Amino acid sequence: MPLPDQPDGQPDVGLRGLRVLVDEPAEAAWNMAVDSALLELAEEPTLRIYGWQPHAVSLGYFQKIADFADLPDGTSIVRRTTGGGAIHHGDELTFSLALPASLLPGDIAESYVLLHDAIVRALATIGVTCHRATSGKVAAARPSSRWCFETPVRDDLITDTGKLLGSAQRRTNTSKPRVLHHGSLVLNRPQHTPFVAAVCDQVPITESLRRVLHTRLIAELTKVLGLEAQPGERTAAEDAMAARLCDEQFRNPAHLHRR
């Protein structure tokens, strides 16, 4: 899928590039494998926007598969490398950021504030009102609720209906620390989590709206990261690693049932 048109205006001189990948919807295992490959191999900060086909449930890394035995037979399930609660990925805008940790605040909560406030501004441009929760429990890698959207916590994006955006992070502890940030923005309410808020509560979901939302999300995230959006493609090495991880890890029942 081509990168949506960028907003008018000249980029700031001297900004580093943010490679932007806009992918067609794909199976759950492939989506998680690509994000993991980007975390390991991406040589430049990368924003990826994608969807899920078929719709799927992603479990947080620390969750127990037994807690989801009530899901209908045939439900596609994958285990993320990021923590937090499970998400039913239906019609949503999913994005990942794979980038050096130095581009985000060292404090995870502060990084959520930075990114979530950018998304509030992006949503406002399409007529969707939401706000970042400034009170409540702090997000945890091992949540008390099984569903990410069930109980909003501090810094979540919420409306009068419920939680609109779910986020999770993985940070590598290496000589060159890196971050994988996952974000799921609900467009139409998914089947297994009817308690969520959705963009469709406030505006009709059209193809035109999807394109504008992509454009505004890219613009606001690049602005707060101090980067310049540049359309790109995955490298052959990234695709090769994603294919290997897809087969060896994310399609592997042992990984899904590890907890």
C-alpha positions in Angstrom: 0.0 0.0 0.0 1.5 3.4 -0.9 2.3 6.0 1.7 -0.6 8.5 2.0 0.1 12.0 0.8 2.0 14.1 3.3 0.6 17.4 4.6 1.6 20.6 2.8 4.8 22.3 4.0 8.5 21.9 3.7 10.3 19.5 6.1 12.6 20.9 8.7 16.2 21.0 7.5 18.5 18.6 9.3 15.9 16.2 10.6 16.7 12.5 10.6 14.4 10.2 8.6 11.6 8.1 9.9 11.0 5.2 7.5 7.3 4.8 7.0 5.9 1.4 6.0 2.2 1.1 5.2 1.4 -2.6 4.8 -1.7 -4.5 3.7 -3.6 -6.5 6.4 -1.8 -9.8 7.1 -2.0 -12.8 9.4 -1.2 -12.4 13.1 2.0 -14.4 13.1 3.5 -12.5 10.2 2.6 -9.1 11.7 4.4 -10.0 15.0 7.3 -11.5 13.1 7.8 -8.3 11.0 7.7 -6.1 14.1 10.3 -8.3 15.8 12.6 -8.2 12.8 12.3 -4.4 12.6 13.3 -4.2 16.3 16.4 -6.3 15.6 17.5 -5.1 12.2 16.0 -1.7 11.3 19.0 0.6 10.5 16.7 3.7 10.7 13.8 4.6 12.9 10.7 2.9 11.5 7.0 3.5 11.7 4.8 0.7 10.4 1.0 0.9 9.9 -0.8 -2.4 9.3 -4.0 -4.4 9.8 -5.1 -8.0 10.5 -6.5 -10.6 8.1 -8.1 -12.7 9.5 -9.0 -10.7 12.6 -7.0 -12.1 15.6 -6.4 -12.0 19.3 -2.9 -11.0 20.4 -1.9 -12.0 24.0 0.5 -9.9 26.0 3.9 -11.7 26.5 3.2 -12.6 30.1 -0.4 -13.8 29.8 -1.6 -17.4 30.2 -3.2 -19.0 27.2 -5.6 -20.9 29.6 -7.3 -17.6 30.5 -8.6 -17.5 26.9 -10.0 -21.0 26.6 -13.5 -19.4 26.1 -12.6 -17.9 22.7 -14.5 -19.5 19.8 -12.9 -22.4 17.9 -10.9 -21.1 15.0 -9.9 -17.8 16.6 -6.5 -16.8 15.4 -4.3 -16.2 18.4 -0.7 -15.0 18.7 1.6 -14.1 21.6 3.2 -10.6 21.3 6.7 -9.8 22.5 5.3 -6.7 24.2 3.5 -6.9 27.6 0.1 -5.8 28.6 -3.4 -7.3 28.1 -4.9 -9.2 25.2 -6.3 -7.3 22.2 -8.9 -8.5 19.7 -7.6 -6.9 16.5 -10.6 -6.3 14.2 -11.0 -3.2 12.1 -8.4 -0.9 13.6 -5.3 1.1 12.8 -2.4 -0.8 14.2 1.1 0.8 14.3 4.5 -0.1 15.5 7.5 2.0 16.1 11.0 0.4 16.1 13.7 2.9 17.0 16.6 3.7 19.2 15.6 4.3 22.8 17.3 7.6 22.7 14.5 9.0 20.6 12.0 8.5 23.4 12.0 9.6 27.0 13.8 7.1 29.2 10.8 6.8 31.5 8.2 4.5 29.8 5.3 6.5 31.2 6.7 9.7 29.8 7.1 8.1 26.4 3.4 7.1 26.5 2.5 10.7 27.2 4.5 11.9 24.3 3.1 9.5 21.8 -0.5 9.4 23.1 -0.8 13.2 23.0 0.4 13.2 19.4 -2.4 10.7 18.6 -5.0 12.9 20.4 -4.0 15.7 18.1 -4.2 13.5 15.0 -7.7 12.3 16.0 -8.9 15.8 16.6 -8.2 16.7 12.9 -10.7 14.1 11.8 -13.4 15.2 14.3 -12.7 12.6 17.0 -12.5 13.8 20.6 -10.6 11.9 23.3 -8.3 12.6 26.1 -5.4 11.0 27.9 -6.3 9.7 31.4 -4.3 11.6 34.0 -5.2 9.4 37.0 -5.7 5.7 37.8 -3.4 2.7 37.9 -0.1 2.8 36.0 0.1 0.4 33.0 1.7 -2.9 33.9 3.4 -5.6 31.8 1.4 -8.1 33.8 -2.1 -6.5 33.9 -4.9 -7.6 36.3 -7.5 -7.5 33.5 -7.1 -10.0 30.7 -8.2 -7.6 28.0 -6.1 -4.5 27.3 -9.2 -2.3 26.7 -11.3 -3.6 29.6 -10.0 -1.4 32.4 -8.3 1.9 31.3 -5.2 3.0 33.2 -3.3 6.2 33.5 -2.2 7.7 30.2 -4.6 5.6 28.1 -6.7 7.4 25.5 -10.3 7.4 26.5 -13.7 8.8 25.5 -17.1 8.8 27.4 -17.6 5.3 25.9 -14.3 3.6 27.0 -10.7 3.1 26.0 -9.9 4.0 22.4 -6.2 3.2 22.1 -4.1 0.3 23.5 -0.3 0.5 23.7 2.6 -1.7 24.9 6.4 -1.5 24.7 9.4 -3.7 24.7 12.8 -2.2 25.4 16.0 -4.1 24.7 18.8 -3.9 27.3 21.8 -3.9 25.0 24.8 -1.6 24.2 22.5 0.2 21.8 19.1 0.1 23.5 16.0 0.0 21.2 12.3 0.2 21.6 9.4 -1.6 20.0 6.1 0.3 20.6 2.8 -1.2 19.7 -0.4 0.9 19.3 -3.9 -0.3 18.4 -6.5 2.3 17.6 -10.1 0.9 17.3 -12.0 2.0 14.2 -15.0 -0.3 14.4 -15.9 -2.2 17.6 -14.5 -5.8 17.6 -16.6 -8.9 18.3 -14.8 -10.2 21.4 -14.4 -6.8 23.2 -17.7 -4.9 22.8 -16.9 -2.7 25.8 -14.3 -0.6 23.9 -14.6 2.9 22.5 -14.3 3.2 18.7 -13.7 6.0 16.2 -17.0 5.0 14.6 -18.8 6.3 17.7 -18.0 9.8 16.5 -17.4 9.7 12.8 -18.3 7.3 9.9 -15.5 5.0 8.8 -14.8 5.7 5.1 -11.9 5.0 2.9 -11.2 8.7 2.7 -11.2 9.0 6.5 -8.8 6.1 6.8 -6.4 7.8 4.4 -6.6 11.1 6.2 -6.1 9.4 9.6 -3.0 7.6 8.3 -1.6 11.0 7.1 -2.3 12.8 10.3 -0.9 10.0 12.5 2.3 10.0 10.5 2.6 13.8 10.7 2.0 14.0 14.4 4.3 11.1 15.4 7.2 12.4 13.2 6.7 15.9 14.7 7.1 14.7 18.4 10.0 12.4 17.5 11.8 15.3 15.7 12.1 13.2 12.5 11.1 13.6 8.8 8.7 11.0 7.4 10.1 9.1 4.4 8.2 6.3 2.6 10.2 3.1 2.5 10.3 -0.6 2.1 11.6 -3.5 4.2 15.0 -4.8 3.4 15.6 -8.3 2.2 17.3 -9.1 5.5 14.3 -7.9 7.5 12.0 -10.0 5.4 14.2 -13.0 5.8 14.3 -12.7 9.5 10.5 -12.1 9.6 10.0 -15.3 7.7 12.2 -17.3 10.0 10.6 -15.8 13.2 7.1 -16.4 11.8 7.8 -20.2 11.4 10.1 -20.8 14.4 8.3 -18.5 16.9 5.0 -16.9 16.2 3.4 -19.9 14.4 5.0 -22.3 16.9 2.4 -23.7 19.4 5.2 -23.9 22.0 5.6 -20.2 21.9 1.8 -19.5 22.2 1.5 -22.1 25.1 4.7 -21.1 26.9 2.6 -19.7 29.7 
